[in-house]
Amino acid sequence: ERMSYRSINMNNRSQSYLVSDNDESFWSRKTTLEKCLIVITLLAVVLSVCLIIAIALVRNKSSLPDKKQYEVCDSKICQDIEDHLMSSINRSIDPCDDFYSYVCSGWMKSNALPATESAWDSFDVLVHHVRDQLKKILKEINGTGKLMENKVVSLFRGCINQEIKEKIGVEPLNNLAKELGGWPLLGGEFDQSYDWKKALTWSTKELGYSVIISIGVGADAKNTTRNMIHLDYGSLGIGRKELLNSSDEEASRLINAYKKLIEETAYLLSTSHDNSTLHHQIEEIIEFEKKLATFTRPEEERRIPQSLYHKMSIYEFDNYTNGNMDLFTIVSEIFRDVATVNKDMEIIVMEPECLSNISELLLTTDKRIIANYIGWRTINRYGSLTTKAFREKQFEFKKVDFGLEEMEPLEDFCIKEVNYMLNYALGSMYINRTFDENTKIEIERMIEDLKDAFDSFLTLADWMDVETKRKAKGKLGEMIPLIAYPPWILNETELNEYYVKLGDINQDEFFRSILNLDKFHVHKELIKVNEKRNRRKDSWFDSPIEVNAYYNPEDNTIAFPAGILQFPFFKYGIPSAINYGAVGAVIGHEITHGFDDEGSKYDAFGNLRDWWPSEIVKTFHNKTQCFVKQYSDYEDPTTHLKLNGKNTLGENIADNGGLRAAYMAYQLYLTKYGIENDKILPKLNLTPDQLFFVRILLRMVFEHAPGVSPKFNRIQSA
């Protein structure tokens, strides 16, 4: 499972192809609450860093200068950075009394929470900047002659042309419902020959959308040179916590909004409803989803990778579930065009007990209820791509779920959709027009500094034995950095070859174009079952323009897309203290993930195996419990929700480790290149060390909607 630095909301439909879109299950997310609360730990972290730096400097036979004389940076870039920092800092506050307010109060004053957002931080500011850049690029292009650029523009123009979408109306959604075998909620007589297996098979094979069960292709965690079919439970329409605690006031409010969304969606597709029957069927949908939720495990239990690895043949799984699901028939049809499936084929079953319970539920539940649930989830996923009314109804639900005040502009929505569907093509356009290649060179150097710092941490880890340290350093050495973008996307021939089997993209048939793209991506994923894995190639999950960073334990790679490698996280030519305090901490965060409570279960090549002796594992576990306790005591003063320290353990380890590594790497940078190689900003009157910590904290400041628990707080507190 990929460990992402934070959620950046660059996509409308949070569904990766052939993978469940249940955020609770797959992606480790950084919460907004953590960003604020971690400031409390800064002083303790800094004290420990001082000792490590001192030892490391002795190890490098070097020392910091006793007297620091810094050159002033007066370039235009530095002046801009200084103005930015000065607008954020409140110099009337003594930082020794209130460091957070000193650094952040100006930023919060000048960065009010937009009405279209539920939370706002420096990541979100950059996300919106990238979107604005993309809109400008796409609007200025008129027939470049490049095949994929023209397709990107066609998809964007089709998305923003609401007039044509209104003329077409909801017909595409009704057609989807028919392909699924019907949606009884719309009225009419239910077809008793309905087959939920065919519906789930069609949804997976044609749309790449997993409801109830999730079938996909991914690395064999114990032999990452090969891919295997994975089976897991599917996504839930709303959070597991809310479904299991429906009597809770906040959960009840969300579920009522969810019911209303289902009802209004049904009315948008058909007006011939009996209200009593409609409401009864909606209640059935909710009760069915609650039952699905009861079979799932809480996130802290899914944090143990070994508990999600159960290799068995398709025959063994069907036997385990008494043939209730008939997985062989489903998988055979999904992979029919790309691979030969037999009952002896081995697959990875992530949650056998849960899936057995689901298969029993499917066997004993009225087919009409199953059809209503699958129909609802699928129509809801695609509704926003049709009429404005659909987006408005979904926005009403988001007002309750996220505390939003205004619906996002259509152009922003469409940029996210294009990025989701044509990420490499759009990324190529963005890189060619905006990216500074000097950035890539500098980030490569910074990563080496961060690795050197982390190597020193391992040397000083007195709780590790010599052999475990050797293996840990070997893993650090094998960790592959993926910087900015995959090189092949800038080669027009290779880019065209990647998309060669993509169907037509017609701006006058936007919905049909989306379905063509869905099928294209599904085929790309399914065919991987026949391919050997490539650590460098297969780890590029996100679009190059994502404002994010991530660690992939199954490849032991760290990725930093071009989207995050720009101001305010990085700027070529500014004082290094600022860059190390911003993107340096992000790099350190991702490196640390390779050795946190989950990443440490994978070896240097991403294989899931016990490479730490049991006594070392026990010692590490005991040492992490202080983090669990510390973060579990933190409470959001607005919502009065506490963090779940077990759920956030990996992120908390990575945050603290990343900060320490970034600061040490910066000090090592000064010893390598000389203190004169860094500069100060004259108006601020801050030393480089002070600039580093100001930038660290400014990266964490955030705003969120009053009285509303941020989405990812609820997930982490589940």
Secondary structure, 3 states (H helix, E strand, C coil): CCEECCCCCCCCCCCCCCCCCCHHHHCECCCHHHHHHHHHHHHHHHHHHHHHHHHHHHHCCCCCCCCCCCEECCCHHHHHHHHHHHHHCCCCCCCCCCHHHHHHHHHHHHCCCCCCCCEEEHHHHHHHHHHHHHHHHHHHCCCCCCHHHHHHHHHHHHHHCHHHHHHHCCHHHHHHHHHCCCCHHHCCCCCCCCCHHHHHHHHHHHHCCCECEEEEEEEECCEEEEEEEEEEECECCCCHHHHHCCCCHHHHHHHHHHHHHHHHHHHHHCCCCCHHHHHHHHHHHHHHHHHHHHHCCCHHHHHCHHHHCCEEEHHHHHHHCCCCCCHHHHHHHHCCCCCCCCCCCEEEECCHHHHHHHHHHHHHCCHHHHHHHHHHHHHHHHHCCCCHHHHHHHHHHHHHHHCCCCCCCHHHHHHHHHHHHCHHHHHHHHHHHHCCHHHHHHHHHHHHHHHHHHHHHHHHCCCCCHHHHHHHHHHHHHCEEEEECCHHHHCHHHHHHHCCCCCCCCCCCHHHHHHHHHHHHHHHHHHHHHCECCHHHHCCCCCCCCCCCEEECCCCEEEEEHHHCCCCCCCCCCCHHHHHHHHHHHHHHHHHHCCCCCHHHECCCCCECCCCCHHHHHHHHHHHHHHHHHHHCCECCCCCCECCCCCCHHHHHHHHHHHHHHHHHHHHHHHHHCHHHCEECCCCCCCHHHHHHHHHHHCCCEEECCCCCCHHHHHHHC
